[in-house]
């Protein structure tokens, strides 16, 4: 049986990059990363790796044989974790991972997004299921607020491009058609009607947005540098922060660099109340600073809000707003310090889970009313505590997928 550790060992012994192994096996670099870091592998991927020689040892005069499981690495006490009734000296492998990763041409051994950090702090159980285990619902609803925002983002991506092709409304129609074609044949009439209503809402929102841009000239001084840009930057040894910026822009009047972040919102006031504390904006701004190679600083974000409303006579304007969000060097430095602490906390939790601590003790839930709309694990969550067959439900209704695929699919050609 091939595991992620076998793939890492195979590349290190042969001094292969992930790209080189991907070419040998016909897999993508993203899939190799997922196998190595998440130990998630399909039968087809295992067969391809076995054909390439992973997990097989060849000795002159002897037939090929499977590699035996590696012996446990030497360990050293790294920290002491204290619970209500237990004190455990936590061991960690005594391995020079920095040298090993350099030899294997691997840049980082851990990539951390703002979404993962937010999830860990919002609810450790959700982080355990979605990020540590990589579980995703097999059948996600084709309608709802998330789907509206996703289609709007995809259409705006085509509009805010250094080389735009076609109009914004044409882009939206393409995205609506793509999603409609994906609807299963068994979709109910109610869901189909809801999909049609949401598509009409999206058309009204973007038609009004174009009119608002023409009236206010909000985009007249903005030059698009890049759309849906993936960024990564080292935040601590072996660990990189990552993010995908909606639009990177340059303001022509003063030459300042900014990034535009699109949001479909229920109202225009509530999001602005905590914008100065919004860690997503801080995260992106820090990434822009850490990846700055041309000496041109980024001054912050333009928070671009589109209200989810049909703009009827009874609706109260305004329906669109754009707010500039700036952070000084102290805010960015303190956010970086905070992130390092959060990453260490996630590492501790992951290590404790691997060493057999009960998940109820390490990745406990944090239930709130928001669970009803922001968590796909709402139904299974209480089953972990009442003795029900939670794992059976997960196996039936959830698949395993690399949670970083959203960030890496364009970079690695997924």
C-alpha positions as CSV (number, residue, x, y, z in Angstrom):
1,X,0.0,0.0,0.0
2,X,1.5,3.4,-1.1
3,X,1.1,6.3,1.3
4,X,2.1,10.0,1.0
5,X,5.3,9.3,3.0
6,X,6.4,6.8,0.4
7,X,6.0,9.4,-2.4
8,X,8.1,11.9,-0.4
9,X,10.7,9.3,0.2
10,X,10.8,8.3,-3.4
11,X,11.3,11.9,-4.6
12,X,14.0,12.6,-2.1
13,X,16.0,9.5,-2.8
14,X,15.9,10.3,-6.6
15,X,16.2,14.1,-6.1
16,X,13.0,14.6,-8.1
17,X,10.8,17.7,-8.0
18,X,7.0,17.3,-7.9
19,X,6.9,18.5,-11.5
20,X,9.3,15.7,-12.5
21,X,7.3,13.0,-10.7
22,X,4.1,14.5,-12.2
23,X,5.5,14.1,-15.7
24,X,6.5,10.5,-14.9
25,X,3.1,9.5,-13.6
26,X,0.8,11.6,-15.7
27,X,-0.6,13.2,-12.6
28,X,-0.5,17.0,-11.8
29,X,1.8,18.7,-9.3
30,X,-1.3,19.6,-7.3
31,X,-2.3,16.0,-6.9
32,X,1.2,15.0,-5.9
33,X,1.2,17.8,-3.3
34,X,-2.2,16.5,-2.0
35,X,-1.0,12.9,-1.8
36,X,2.2,13.9,0.1
37,X,0.6,16.3,2.5
38,X,-2.8,14.9,3.1
39,X,-2.2,11.2,2.4
40,X,-5.3,11.2,0.2
41,X,-4.9,9.0,-2.9
42,X,-7.2,7.3,-5.3
43,X,-6.8,3.7,-6.7
44,X,-5.9,5.1,-10.1
45,X,-3.3,7.4,-8.6
46,X,-1.8,4.6,-6.6
47,X,-1.5,2.5,-9.7
48,X,0.2,5.2,-11.6
49,X,2.7,5.8,-8.8
50,X,3.4,2.0,-8.5
51,X,4.1,1.8,-12.2
52,X,6.6,4.6,-11.8
53,X,8.4,2.6,-9.1
54,X,7.0,4.3,-6.0
55,X,6.9,1.8,-3.1
56,X,9.0,-0.8,-4.9
57,X,12.6,-1.8,-4.2
58,X,14.7,-3.5,-6.9
59,X,17.8,-5.5,-5.8
60,X,20.1,-7.1,-8.3
61,X,19.3,-10.7,-8.8
62,X,16.0,-10.4,-6.8
63,X,12.5,-9.7,-7.9
64,X,11.0,-6.3,-7.1
65,X,9.5,-6.1,-3.6
66,X,7.4,-3.6,-1.7
67,X,9.1,-1.2,0.6
68,X,8.5,-2.0,4.2
69,X,6.9,0.7,6.4
70,X,9.6,3.1,7.5
71,X,10.9,2.8,11.0
72,X,9.7,5.6,13.4
73,X,12.0,8.6,13.3
74,X,14.1,9.5,16.3
75,X,12.1,11.8,18.5
76,X,12.9,14.6,20.9
77,X,10.6,16.2,23.5
78,X,9.4,19.5,22.0
79,X,6.7,20.7,24.3
80,X,4.4,19.8,27.2
81,X,0.7,19.9,26.7
82,X,-1.5,20.1,29.8
83,X,-5.2,19.0,29.9
84,X,-7.5,18.8,32.9
85,X,-6.2,15.4,33.9
86,X,-3.2,14.6,31.7
87,X,0.3,15.9,31.1
88,X,1.9,14.6,27.9
89,X,5.4,15.2,26.7
90,X,4.8,15.7,23.0
91,X,7.4,14.2,20.7
92,X,8.3,15.5,17.3
93,X,10.4,13.9,14.6
94,X,14.1,14.8,14.9
95,X,14.4,15.5,11.2
96,X,16.1,18.3,9.3
97,X,13.1,19.1,7.2
98,X,14.6,22.3,5.8
99,X,17.5,20.4,4.3
100,X,15.3,17.5,3.1
101,X,12.8,19.8,1.4
102,X,15.6,21.8,-0.2
103,X,17.1,18.6,-1.6
104,X,13.8,17.7,-3.0
105,X,13.3,21.1,-4.6
106,X,10.2,21.6,-2.4
107,X,9.8,25.3,-1.5
108,X,7.4,25.0,1.5
109,X,6.0,22.1,3.5
110,X,2.9,24.0,4.7
111,X,0.7,26.5,2.9
112,X,-1.8,28.5,5.0
113,X,-4.7,30.5,3.7
114,X,-6.8,33.1,5.5
115,X,-9.8,30.8,5.1
116,X,-8.1,28.1,7.1
117,X,-7.0,30.5,9.8
118,X,-10.5,31.9,10.1
119,X,-12.0,28.4,10.2
120,X,-9.7,27.3,12.9
121,X,-10.6,30.3,15.1
122,X,-14.3,30.1,14.3
123,X,-14.7,26.4,15.0
124,X,-12.0,23.8,15.5
125,X,-14.3,20.9,14.7
126,X,-15.1,22.5,11.3
127,X,-11.4,23.0,10.7
128,X,-10.7,19.3,11.6
129,X,-13.3,18.1,9.1
130,X,-12.8,20.6,6.3
131,X,-9.1,21.3,6.4
132,X,-7.3,18.6,8.4
133,X,-9.3,15.8,6.8
134,X,-10.3,17.6,3.6
135,X,-14.0,16.7,3.6
136,X,-16.3,18.3,1.1
137,X,-20.1,17.7,0.5
138,X,-20.7,15.4,-2.5
139,X,-23.9,17.3,-3.4
140,X,-23.8,21.0,-2.7
141,X,-27.0,23.0,-3.3
142,X,-27.0,24.7,-6.7
143,X,-28.8,27.7,-5.3
144,X,-28.2,30.1,-2.4
145,X,-26.2,33.1,-1.4
146,X,-22.8,31.3,-2.0
147,X,-23.7,30.4,-5.5
148,X,-24.9,33.9,-6.3
149,X,-21.6,35.3,-5.1
150,X,-19.6,32.7,-6.9
151,X,-21.2,33.5,-10.3
152,X,-20.8,37.2,-9.8
153,X,-17.1,36.7,-9.0
154,X,-16.5,34.6,-12.1
155,X,-18.2,37.2,-14.3
156,X,-16.4,40.1,-12.7
157,X,-13.1,38.2,-13.2
158,X,-13.6,38.4,-16.9
159,X,-14.5,42.1,-16.7
160,X,-11.6,43.1,-14.6
161,X,-8.8,41.6,-16.7
162,X,-5.7,43.2,-18.2
163,X,-7.1,42.0,-21.5
164,X,-10.8,41.8,-21.1
165,X,-12.8,39.9,-23.7
166,X,-16.5,40.6,-24.2
167,X,-18.8,42.5,-21.9
168,X,-19.7,41.9,-18.3
169,X,-23.2,40.8,-19.1
170,X,-22.0,38.3,-21.7
171,X,-19.6,36.9,-19.1
172,X,-22.4,36.5,-16.6
173,X,-24.6,34.7,-19.2
174,X,-21.8,32.3,-19.9
175,X,-21.4,31.5,-16.2
176,X,-25.2,31.1,-15.7
177,X,-25.3,28.7,-18.7
178,X,-22.3,26.7,-17.3
179,X,-24.0,26.3,-13.9
180,X,-27.4,25.5,-15.4
181,X,-25.8,22.7,-17.5
182,X,-24.4,21.2,-14.3
183,X,-27.8,20.9,-12.7
184,X,-28.7,17.2,-12.2
185,X,-31.6,15.7,-14.1
186,X,-33.2,14.9,-10.8
187,X,-33.4,18.6,-9.8
188,X,-36.7,19.5,-8.3
189,X,-39.0,22.1,-9.9
190,X,-38.6,24.3,-6.8
191,X,-34.8,24.3,-7.1
192,X,-35.0,25.1,-10.8
193,X,-37.3,28.0,-10.2
194,X,-35.0,29.3,-7.5
195,X,-32.0,29.0,-9.9
196,X,-33.9,31.1,-12.5
197,X,-34.8,33.7,-9.9
198,X,-31.2,34.0,-8.7
199,X,-30.0,34.3,-12.3
200,X,-32.4,37.2,-12.8
201,X,-31.2,38.8,-9.6
202,X,-27.6,38.5,-10.8
203,X,-28.5,40.2,-14.1
204,X,-30.2,43.1,-12.3
205,X,-27.2,43.5,-10.0
206,X,-24.6,43.6,-12.7
207,X,-26.7,45.8,-15.0
208,X,-27.0,48.3,-12.2
209,X,-23.3,48.0,-11.4
210,X,-22.4,49.0,-14.9
211,X,-24.8,52.0,-14.7
212,X,-23.2,52.9,-11.3
213,X,-19.7,52.8,-12.8
214,X,-20.8,55.0,-15.7
215,X,-22.5,57.5,-13.3
216,X,-19.7,57.7,-10.7
217,X,-16.6,57.0,-12.8
218,X,-15.5,54.7,-10.0
219,X,-13.2,52.8,-12.3
220,X,-12.0,55.7,-14.5
221,X,-8.7,56.0,-12.6
222,X,-8.0,52.3,-12.2
223,X,-5.6,50.3,-14.3
224,X,-5.9,46.5,-13.9
225,X,-2.6,44.8,-13.3
226,X,-3.9,41.3,-12.7
227,X,-7.1,39.3,-12.0
228,X,-7.5,36.3,-9.7
229,X,-3.8,36.5,-8.8
230,X,-2.3,33.7,-6.6
231,X,0.3,35.0,-4.1
232,X,2.4,33.1,-1.6
233,X,5.1,34.4,0.8
234,X,7.1,32.8,3.6
235,X,5.8,33.7,7.0
236,X,8.0,31.3,9.1
237,X,10.4,28.5,8.3
238,X,8.9,26.1,5.9
239,X,5.5,27.8,6.0
240,X,4.0,30.2,3.4
241,X,0.9,32.4,3.6
242,X,-1.2,32.1,0.4
243,X,-4.1,34.0,-1.1
244,X,-5.9,34.7,-4.3
245,X,-6.5,38.4,-5.0
246,X,-9.6,39.3,-7.0
247,X,-8.1,42.3,-8.8
248,X,-4.7,44.0,-8.5
249,X,-4.9,47.6,-9.7
250,X,-2.9,50.7,-10.1
251,X,-4.5,54.1,-9.5
252,X,-3.3,56.3,-12.4
253,X,-3.7,59.6,-10.7
254,X,-1.1,58.9,-8.0
255,X,0.5,55.6,-9.1
256,X,-0.6,53.8,-5.9
257,X,-1.1,50.1,-6.0
258,X,-4.3,48.6,-4.4
259,X,-6.3,45.5,-4.7
260,X,-10.0,45.3,-5.4
261,X,-12.1,42.7,-3.5
262,X,-15.6,42.0,-4.7
263,X,-18.4,41.3,-2.2
264,X,-22.1,40.6,-2.7
265,X,-23.7,41.8,0.5
266,X,-27.1,41.9,2.1
267,X,-26.6,45.6,3.1
268,X,-23.9,48.2,2.6
269,X,-23.5,49.3,6.2
270,X,-22.8,46.2,8.3
271,X,-19.6,45.1,6.5
272,X,-18.1,48.5,6.9
273,X,-18.4,48.4,10.7
274,X,-15.5,46.0,11.0
275,X,-13.5,46.6,7.8
276,X,-10.5,47.9,9.7
277,X,-10.4,44.6,11.6
278,X,-11.2,42.4,8.6
279,X,-8.4,39.8,8.6
280,X,-9.0,38.9,4.9
281,X,-8.0,42.4,3.9
282,X,-5.1,42.3,6.4
283,X,-4.0,39.0,5.0
284,X,-4.1,40.2,1.4
285,X,-2.3,43.4,2.2
286,X,0.4,41.5,4.1
287,X,0.9,39.2,1.1
288,X,1.2,42.2,-1.2
289,X,3.9,43.6,1.0
290,X,5.8,40.4,1.4
291,X,5.8,39.7,-2.4
292,X,6.7,43.3,-3.3
293,X,9.7,43.0,-5.7
294,X,9.6,46.2,-7.7
295,X,9.6,48.6,-4.7
296,X,6.1,49.7,-5.4
297,X,4.2,49.5,-2.2
298,X,0.5,48.5,-1.9
299,X,-1.6,50.9,0.0
300,X,-4.5,48.6,0.8
301,X,-7.8,47.4,-0.4
302,X,-10.8,48.8,-2.3
303,X,-13.8,46.9,-0.8
304,X,-16.2,46.6,-3.7
305,X,-19.8,46.0,-2.5
306,X,-22.8,44.9,-4.6
307,X,-26.1,44.7,-2.7
308,X,-28.2,41.6,-3.4
309,X,-31.4,43.4,-4.3
310,X,-33.5,43.7,-7.4
311,X,-33.6,47.5,-7.2
312,X,-37.4,47.7,-7.4
313,X,-39.3,50.9,-6.7
314,X,-39.6,49.8,-3.0
315,X,-35.9,49.2,-2.7
316,X,-33.9,51.9,-1.0
317,X,-30.6,53.1,-2.7
318,X,-27.7,53.1,-2.7
319,X,-27.1,49.6,-4.1
320,X,-23.3,49.8,-4.6
321,X,-20.4,51.2,-2.6
322,X,-16.6,51.1,-2.6
323,X,-14.6,51.7,0.6
324,X,-10.8,52.1,0.8
325,X,-9.2,50.0,3.5
326,X,-5.6,51.0,4.6
327,X,-3.3,49.4,7.2
328,X,-0.1,50.9,8.5
329,X,3.1,49.0,9.1
330,X,2.3,48.3,12.8
331,X,-1.0,46.6,11.9
332,X,0.7,44.5,9.3
333,X,3.6,43.5,11.5
334,X,1.3,42.6,14.4
335,X,-1.0,40.6,12.1
336,X,2.1,38.6,10.9
337,X,3.0,38.0,14.6
338,X,-0.6,36.9,15.3
339,X,-0.6,34.5,12.3
340,X,2.6,32.8,13.4
341,X,1.0,32.1,16.8
342,X,-2.2,30.8,15.1
343,X,-0.1,28.5,12.8
344,X,1.7,27.1,15.8
345,X,-1.7,26.4,17.5
346,X,-2.8,24.5,14.4
347,X,0.4,22.5,14.3
348,X,-0.1,21.6,17.9
349,X,-3.7,20.5,17.3
350,X,-2.6,18.4,14.3
351,X,0.2,16.8,16.2
352,X,-2.1,15.9,19.1
353,X,-4.6,14.4,16.8
354,X,-1.9,12.3,15.1
355,X,-0.7,11.1,18.6
356,X,-4.2,9.9,19.4
357,X,-5.7,12.6,21.6
358,X,-9.5,12.4,21.4
359,X,-10.8,15.0,18.9
360,X,-13.4,16.2,21.4
361,X,-10.5,17.5,23.5
362,X,-8.4,19.0,20.8
363,X,-10.8,20.2,18.0
364,X,-13.9,21.0,20.0
365,X,-16.9,22.7,18.3
366,X,-18.1,26.3,18.7
367,X,-21.8,26.2,17.8
368,X,-23.5,29.5,17.0
369,X,-26.6,30.5,15.0
370,X,-24.3,31.0,12.0
371,X,-23.8,27.2,11.8
372,X,-27.2,27.0,10.0
373,X,-25.8,28.7,6.9
374,X,-22.0,28.7,7.1
375,X,-21.2,25.0,7.9
376,X,-21.8,22.0,5.7
377,X,-21.3,19.7,8.8
378,X,-24.3,21.0,10.7
379,X,-26.2,17.6,10.6
380,X,-23.2,15.4,11.5
381,X,-21.7,17.7,14.2
382,X,-23.8,16.5,17.2
383,X,-23.4,12.9,16.1
384,X,-19.8,13.1,17.2
385,X,-20.9,13.6,20.8
386,X,-24.1,11.5,21.1
387,X,-22.7,8.1,20.1
388,X,-24.2,8.0,16.6
389,X,-22.4,6.6,13.6
390,X,-20.9,10.0,12.5
391,X,-18.2,8.4,10.4
392,X,-20.7,6.4,8.4
393,X,-22.6,9.5,7.5
394,X,-19.4,11.3,6.5
395,X,-18.5,8.4,4.2
396,X,-21.9,8.5,2.5
397,X,-22.3,12.2,2.0
398,X,-18.8,13.6,1.8
399,X,-15.8,13.2,-0.4
400,X,-12.1,13.9,0.3
401,X,-10.6,16.8,-1.6
402,X,-7.5,18.9,-1.2
403,X,-8.9,22.1,0.5
404,X,-6.1,24.1,-1.2
405,X,-7.2,23.2,-4.7
406,X,-9.0,26.5,-5.1
407,X,-5.7,28.4,-4.6
408,X,-3.4,26.0,-6.5
409,X,-5.5,24.7,-9.5
410,X,-4.5,27.5,-11.8
411,X,-0.9,27.6,-10.7
412,X,-0.4,23.9,-10.9
413,X,-2.6,23.2,-13.9
414,X,-5.2,21.2,-12.0
